Amino acid sequence: MMFCLALSTPARSQGLDINLDTLSAKAKEKAEVTLEGSLLAQALQAAPANVKSAVANVSRVVVRHYEFATTGQYADSDLDAIRKQVSTWSRVINVKEEHESTEIYMLSQDGKPGGFLLISAEPKELTVVHVVGSVDLASLRAVVNSTIHYDLKSAGQ
């Protein structure tokens, strides 16, 4: 799976514990990426200037993507420990359809974005993305429109 990824990370104190080891063990395919510090800087070296400036205030990026052989290998309740950590954040998107859901939570610090969490769940696929740092919608648009793509299956091995 290809993800468009070029994000920067904020202060560690905002970091969440994204422990999905139990689900990881059940997955037929997985991509697990954690970028911070020098690894994040290295990943952004080839990024265009507009992407670098868009993610200048990001200190950590965590991506967990799992594909399962059959449905029912994880439950929505498996994500409760993560959701509990963002109980004081604003849930800005909550889309629930018959067989899939998407949630986005934003952390606000002093009226400015301090990070976000994305949870995207389908019957046989689960993606969790956590970004620590100052991220605004205009910055996210710059990243999405960039030409920087990372194959997380390759990066996560």
The 8 nearest C-alpha neighbors of each residue, nearest first, counted from 0:
[[1, 2, 150, 152, 151, 30, 64, 149],
 [2, 0, 150, 149, 151, 3, 148, 152],
 [3, 1, 4, 149, 148, 150, 0, 151],
 [2, 4, 148, 143, 149, 147, 1, 5],
 [5, 3, 2, 148, 6, 149, 147, 142],
 [6, 4, 142, 43, 3, 50, 7, 147],
 [5, 7, 54, 4, 57, 60, 8, 130],
 [57, 6, 8, 54, 58, 56, 55, 59],
 [58, 57, 59, 7, 9, 131, 132, 60],
 [132, 10, 58, 8, 131, 57, 56, 59],
 [9, 11, 12, 13, 58, 132, 131, 8],
 [10, 12, 14, 13, 9, 131, 58, 59],
 [11, 13, 10, 14, 9, 15, 131, 132],
 [14, 12, 11, 10, 131, 15, 9, 114],
 [15, 13, 11, 12, 131, 16, 10, 59],
 [16, 14, 17, 13, 84, 81, 129, 85],
 [15, 17, 18, 14, 81, 84, 80, 19],
 [18, 16, 15, 19, 81, 61, 129, 127],
 [19, 17, 20, 16, 81, 21, 80, 15],
 [18, 20, 22, 21, 23, 17, 63, 77],
 [19, 21, 23, 22, 18, 24, 25, 17],
 [22, 20, 24, 23, 19, 25, 18, 77],
 [23, 21, 25, 24, 19, 20, 26, 73],
 [22, 24, 20, 26, 25, 21, 19, 65],
 [23, 25, 22, 21, 26, 20, 27, 19],
 [26, 24, 22, 23, 27, 21, 72, 67],
 [27, 25, 67, 23, 28, 66, 24, 65],
 [26, 28, 67, 68, 66, 25, 29, 65],
 [29, 27, 66, 26, 65, 67, 30, 64],
 [30, 28, 65, 64, 66, 26, 31, 152],
 [29, 31, 152, 155, 64, 151, 63, 32],
 [32, 30, 63, 155, 62, 64, 29, 33],
 [31, 33, 62, 155, 61, 34, 30, 63],
 [34, 32, 61, 60, 62, 35, 31, 59],
 [33, 35, 39, 60, 38, 59, 32, 61],
 [36, 34, 59, 39, 38, 58, 37, 60],
 [35, 37, 39, 38, 40, 58, 34, 59],
 [36, 38, 40, 39, 41, 35, 34, 42],
 [39, 37, 41, 40, 36, 34, 35, 42],
 [38, 40, 35, 34, 42, 41, 37, 36],
 [41, 39, 37, 43, 38, 42, 44, 36],
 [40, 42, 38, 44, 43, 39, 37, 45],
 [43, 41, 39, 40, 44, 38, 45, 5],
 [42, 44, 46, 40, 41, 45, 39, 5],
 [45, 43, 41, 46, 42, 40, 51, 47],
 [44, 46, 43, 47, 42, 41, 147, 48],
 [47, 45, 43, 44, 50, 51, 147, 48],
 [46, 48, 50, 49, 51, 45, 145, 147],
 [47, 49, 51, 50, 52, 46, 53, 45],
 [50, 48, 52, 51, 47, 53, 141, 46],
 [49, 51, 53, 52, 48, 47, 142, 46],
 [52, 50, 48, 54, 53, 49, 55, 46],
 [51, 53, 55, 49, 54, 50, 48, 138],
 [54, 52, 138, 50, 51, 55, 49, 141],
 [55, 53, 7, 6, 51, 57, 52, 56],
 [54, 56, 52, 57, 53, 51, 7, 8],
 [55, 57, 133, 132, 54, 7, 9, 8],
 [8, 7, 58, 56, 132, 9, 54, 55],
 [8, 59, 57, 9, 7, 131, 35, 132],
 [8, 58, 60, 35, 131, 34, 130, 7],
 [61, 59, 130, 34, 33, 8, 129, 131],
 [60, 62, 33, 129, 128, 32, 130, 34],
 [63, 61, 128, 32, 31, 127, 33, 64],
 [62, 64, 31, 127, 126, 30, 128, 32],
 [63, 65, 126, 30, 29, 125, 31, 127],
 [66, 64, 29, 125, 124, 26, 28, 126],
 [65, 67, 124, 28, 26, 123, 27, 29],
 [66, 68, 26, 123, 27, 69, 124, 65],
 [69, 67, 27, 123, 66, 70, 26, 72],
 [70, 68, 67, 123, 71, 72, 122, 66],
 [69, 71, 123, 122, 72, 67, 68, 73],
 [70, 72, 73, 69, 74, 122, 123, 67],
 [73, 71, 70, 69, 67, 25, 74, 123],
 [72, 74, 71, 77, 22, 75, 70, 76],
 [75, 73, 76, 77, 71, 72, 78, 122],
 [74, 76, 77, 78, 73, 79, 120, 100],
 [75, 77, 79, 78, 74, 80, 73, 82],
 [78, 76, 75, 74, 79, 73, 80, 22],
 [77, 79, 76, 81, 80, 75, 82, 74],
 [78, 80, 82, 76, 81, 77, 83, 75],
 [81, 79, 83, 82, 78, 84, 77, 76],
 [82, 80, 84, 79, 83, 78, 17, 85],
 [81, 83, 79, 85, 84, 80, 86, 78],
 [82, 84, 86, 80, 81, 85, 79, 87],
 [85, 83, 81, 82, 86, 80, 15, 87],
 [86, 84, 88, 82, 87, 83, 81, 104],
 [85, 87, 83, 88, 84, 82, 89, 90],
 [86, 88, 85, 89, 84, 106, 83, 90],
 [89, 87, 106, 85, 86, 105, 104, 90],
 [90, 88, 105, 104, 91, 106, 87, 107],
 [89, 91, 104, 92, 103, 105, 88, 93],
 [92, 90, 103, 104, 89, 105, 93, 102],
 [93, 91, 103, 102, 90, 94, 104, 101],
 [92, 94, 102, 101, 95, 103, 91, 90],
 [95, 93, 101, 100, 92, 102, 96, 99],
 [96, 94, 100, 99, 93, 101, 97, 98],
 [95, 97, 99, 98, 100, 94, 101, 121],
 [96, 98, 99, 95, 100, 121, 122, 94],
 [99, 97, 96, 121, 122, 100, 95, 120],
 [100, 98, 121, 96, 120, 97, 95, 122],
 [99, 101, 95, 120, 94, 119, 96, 121],
 [100, 102, 119, 94, 118, 93, 120, 95],
 [101, 103, 93, 118, 92, 117, 94, 119],
 [104, 102, 117, 92, 116, 91, 90, 118],
 [103, 105, 90, 116, 89, 115, 91, 88],
 [106, 104, 115, 89, 88, 114, 90, 107],
 [107, 105, 88, 113, 114, 112, 115, 89],
 [106, 108, 112, 111, 113, 110, 105, 109],
 [109, 107, 111, 110, 113, 112, 106, 133],
 [108, 110, 111, 107, 112, 113, 106, 133],
 [109, 111, 108, 107, 112, 113, 106, 133],
 [110, 112, 108, 107, 109, 113, 133, 106],
 [111, 113, 107, 133, 134, 106, 114, 108],
 [114, 112, 133, 132, 106, 107, 108, 111],
 [115, 113, 131, 132, 106, 130, 112, 133],
 [114, 116, 105, 130, 104, 129, 106, 117],
 [115, 117, 129, 104, 103, 128, 130, 105],
 [118, 116, 103, 128, 127, 102, 129, 119],
 [119, 117, 127, 102, 101, 126, 120, 103],
 [118, 120, 101, 126, 100, 125, 117, 127],
 [121, 119, 125, 100, 99, 124, 101, 126],
 [120, 122, 99, 124, 123, 98, 125, 100],
 [121, 123, 70, 124, 98, 99, 120, 71],
 [124, 122, 67, 70, 121, 66, 69, 68],
 [125, 123, 66, 121, 65, 122, 120, 67],
 [124, 126, 120, 65, 64, 119, 121, 66],
 [125, 127, 64, 119, 63, 118, 65, 120],
 [126, 128, 118, 63, 117, 62, 119, 64],
 [129, 127, 62, 117, 61, 116, 63, 126],
 [130, 128, 116, 61, 115, 60, 117, 62],
 [129, 131, 60, 114, 115, 59, 8, 132],
 [132, 130, 9, 8, 114, 59, 57, 58],
 [9, 133, 131, 57, 8, 113, 114, 56],
 [132, 134, 113, 112, 56, 114, 57, 9],
 [133, 135, 112, 132, 114, 138, 113, 136],
 [136, 134, 138, 137, 139, 112, 133, 111],
 [135, 137, 139, 138, 140, 134, 141, 112],
 [136, 138, 140, 139, 135, 141, 53, 134],
 [139, 137, 53, 141, 135, 140, 136, 134],
 [138, 140, 136, 142, 141, 137, 143, 135],
 [139, 141, 143, 137, 138, 142, 144, 136],
 [142, 140, 138, 144, 139, 143, 145, 50],
 [141, 143, 139, 145, 140, 144, 50, 5],
 [144, 142, 140, 145, 141, 3, 139, 4],
 [143, 145, 141, 142, 140, 146, 139, 3],
 [146, 144, 142, 143, 147, 141, 50, 47],
 [145, 147, 148, 144, 143, 3, 47, 46],
 [146, 148, 145, 46, 3, 149, 4, 5],
 [149, 147, 3, 4, 2, 146, 150, 1],
 [148, 150, 151, 2, 4, 3, 1, 147],
 [149, 151, 1, 152, 153, 154, 2, 0],
 [150, 152, 154, 153, 30, 155, 149, 1],
 [153, 151, 30, 155, 150, 154, 156, 0],
 [152, 154, 151, 155, 150, 156, 30, 149],
 [153, 155, 151, 152, 156, 150, 32, 149],
 [154, 156, 31, 30, 32, 152, 153, 151],
 [155, 154, 153, 152, 30, 31, 151, 32]]
